[in-house]
Amino acid sequence: MLNGSGLQIQTNGTVSNIRGVGYWHLWHFNPAEEDEGKNGFHLDSKEPDWSKFRDFIMGEVRYNSLMKTFPQEAEELFVATERNAKLRYEGYKKLSEM
């Protein structure tokens, strides 16, 4: 699919990345709830299946190419990427539980 400026947009896998694997977090904020003294932040996504994280990122050309070119450095970066993704999810989860 091309957008208006001629750049290609990758849409295959977007729904599965959100629903199946869960690495794109869905959330919404309702300021009216905050005005009522409630938590207006809602995390709509389920917790990601972290056992599939590596498979997910290896489906991305940028990560796959990195592994082929710099395997040792890639491994370190993949571990850091997963750790950061987990921290980000936990942060969203804490916000939703406030």
Secondary structure, DSSP 8 states (H G I E B T S, - for coil): -B-TTS-B---TTHHHIIIII--S--EEE-HHHHHTTS--EEE-S----GGGHHHHHHTSHHHHHHHHH-HHHHHHHHHHHHHHHHHHHHHHHHHHT-
